[in-house]
Amino acid sequence: MTDSDQHPYVEWIAREAQRPVVTDPAARERVMSAVRAEPAPQRRSRVWQRVLEPRAFRLSPITSTLLAAGLVGIGVITGKVVNNRDVQPSVGEAKPPAVAQQLPVSDTVVKFVFVAPRASQVSVVGDFNGWNASTTPMVRTANDSVWTVTLPLTTGRHVYSFVVDGSSWNADPAAPLAPDDGFGHANSVRIVRRGSAL
């Protein structure tokens, strides 16, 4: 690329980058005067100084082993408490839906609707859930042919599709189509604006 082929903005940026930096000689003195004018930080009281000063502890091998075992025990107990929520519910309790991936935090909620009267399951997949068909299953409404799901989405452009019965990928007939994804699937586009409703 020759100089005559460059865009005028590129030439301007190059000229600005090569221009020497000119500073006011008295600027350093003004800054240092402002620093000197600030009051000196107050020293901490001796009590706080004693509390916050680093100390060396010497532990015997037995004490070190007991301390390590206690920390491991705390980790095991914490893990059991956290994992207890994955325990199967007893008879008569409703099982909470499994969520494989954390959805984005957003103030914008979007409702996806798809008509599939003969489907036994439908899910929505897209760039918002890693294209995982098991992450966002849709629910059949009272009208047996309509499937819906409501999701929080971040503002911007989202590409998505509907997966019917785990194998059939379908574009949203009520939304514009995205360019070919390279895998032979037709995808749809949804533009989410801040504060937009369902």
C-alpha positions in Angstrom: 0.0 0.0 0.0 1.5 3.4 -1.0 1.0 6.6 0.9 -1.4 7.8 -1.8 -3.6 4.8 -1.2 -4.0 5.4 2.5 -7.3 6.7 3.9 -7.1 10.4 5.0 -7.9 9.4 8.6 -4.9 7.0 8.6 -2.6 9.7 7.4 -3.9 12.1 10.0 -3.4 9.5 12.8 0.1 8.8 11.6 0.9 12.6 11.6 -0.5 13.0 15.1 1.5 10.0 16.4 4.7 11.4 15.0 4.2 14.9 16.4 6.4 15.7 19.4 4.7 16.1 22.8 4.9 19.6 24.1 4.5 20.1 27.9 4.5 23.2 30.0 7.8 23.4 31.9 6.0 24.7 35.0 3.5 21.8 35.0 5.7 19.6 37.2 6.2 22.3 39.7 2.4 23.0 39.9 1.7 19.3 40.5 4.3 19.0 43.2 3.0 22.2 44.9 -0.5 20.6 45.0 0.9 17.4 46.5 2.9 19.3 49.1 -0.3 21.3 50.0 -2.2 18.1 50.9 -2.1 17.3 54.6 0.2 14.4 55.6 -1.6 11.1 56.3 -2.2 10.5 60.0 -0.4 7.6 61.6 -2.5 4.7 62.9 -2.9 4.3 66.6 -0.5 1.8 68.2 -3.4 -0.6 68.8 -4.3 -0.8 65.1 -0.7 -1.0 64.2 -0.2 -3.9 66.5 -3.3 -5.7 65.2 -2.4 -5.2 61.5 1.3 -6.0 61.7 2.3 -9.3 60.1 3.3 -12.1 62.5 5.0 -15.5 62.1 3.3 -18.5 63.5 5.1 -21.8 64.2 2.9 -24.9 64.2 3.9 -28.4 65.1 3.4 -31.1 62.4 0.5 -32.6 64.4 -1.2 -29.1 64.7 -0.7 -28.5 60.9 -2.2 -31.9 60.1 -5.2 -31.3 62.3 -5.7 -27.8 60.9 -5.6 -29.2 57.3 -8.0 -32.0 58.2 -10.4 -29.4 59.7 -10.3 -27.3 56.5 -10.9 -30.4 54.3 -13.9 -31.3 56.6 -15.4 -27.9 56.2 -15.0 -28.2 52.4 -16.7 -31.6 52.4 -19.6 -30.4 54.6 -20.1 -27.3 52.5 -20.1 -29.4 49.3 -22.7 -31.8 50.8 -24.9 -28.8 51.7 -24.6 -27.3 48.3 -25.2 -30.6 46.5 -28.3 -31.5 48.6 -30.4 -29.3 46.4 -29.7 -31.9 43.6 -31.3 -34.7 45.6 -34.3 -36.3 44.1 -37.6 -34.9 45.5 -39.8 -37.3 47.5 -43.0 -38.7 46.1 -45.5 -35.9 45.6 -43.0 -33.1 45.3 -42.4 -31.3 42.1 -38.9 -31.6 40.7 -37.4 -28.2 39.8 -36.3 -27.9 36.2 -32.6 -28.6 35.5 -30.7 -25.7 34.2 -27.4 -26.6 32.5 -26.2 -23.1 32.0 -26.6 -19.7 33.7 -28.7 -17.3 31.7 -27.5 -13.7 31.3 -28.6 -11.2 33.9 -30.8 -8.6 32.2 -33.6 -6.2 32.7 -35.1 -7.2 29.4 -37.4 -10.2 29.2 -38.2 -11.8 25.8 -41.0 -14.3 25.1 -40.4 -17.0 22.5 -43.5 -18.6 20.9 -43.5 -21.5 18.4 -46.4 -23.5 16.9 -45.8 -27.2 16.7 -49.0 -29.2 17.2 -47.4 -32.7 16.7 -44.3 -32.1 18.8 -43.6 -33.9 22.0 -40.9 -31.5 23.1 -39.6 -28.1 21.8 -36.7 -26.0 23.0 -35.1 -22.8 22.0 -31.4 -22.6 21.2 -29.2 -19.7 20.4 -26.2 -17.6 21.1 -27.7 -16.8 24.6 -27.6 -20.5 25.8 -24.6 -22.0 23.9 -26.9 -23.6 21.3 -27.7 -26.3 23.9 -31.1 -28.0 23.2 -31.5 -29.2 26.8 -30.8 -25.8 28.4 -34.1 -23.9 27.5 -37.0 -26.3 27.1 -40.3 -24.7 26.1 -43.7 -25.3 27.7 -46.9 -26.4 25.9 -49.7 -23.9 26.6 -53.4 -24.7 27.1 -53.7 -24.6 23.3 -51.9 -27.9 22.6 -50.2 -26.6 19.5 -48.4 -23.5 21.0 -45.1 -23.8 22.9 -43.6 -20.8 24.9 -40.7 -19.8 27.1 -39.8 -16.4 28.6 -36.1 -15.5 29.0 -34.0 -12.6 30.3 -31.8 -11.5 27.5 -29.1 -8.8 27.2 -29.6 -6.0 24.8 -28.3 -6.5 21.2 -28.7 -9.0 18.4 -29.4 -12.6 19.2 -29.5 -15.5 16.7 -31.7 -18.4 17.6 -33.7 -21.4 16.4 -36.3 -23.9 17.7 -35.4 -27.6 18.1 -38.4 -29.9 17.8 -38.2 -33.4 19.3 -34.4 -33.1 19.7 -33.6 -33.3 16.0 -35.5 -30.9 13.8 -34.1 -27.3 13.7 -36.7 -24.7 12.7 -36.4 -20.9 12.2 -39.0 -18.6 13.8 -41.6 -17.9 11.1 -42.4 -14.6 12.9 -38.8 -13.3 12.8 -36.2 -12.3 10.1 -33.8 -15.0 9.0 -30.1 -14.8 9.9 -27.4 -15.5 7.3 -26.6 -19.2 6.7 -24.8 -20.6 9.8 -22.7 -23.0 7.7 -24.3 -26.1 9.2 -27.4 -26.1 7.0 -29.8 -24.8 9.7 -32.0 -21.8 9.2 -31.8 -19.5 12.2 -33.7 -16.4 13.1 -32.7 -13.0 14.5 -34.1 -11.1 17.4 -33.0 -7.5 18.2 -33.4 -6.8 21.9 -33.5 -3.2 23.0 -33.2 -1.9 26.5 -36.5 -1.9 28.3 -38.4 -3.6 25.5 -41.2 -5.7 26.7 -42.2 -9.3 25.8 
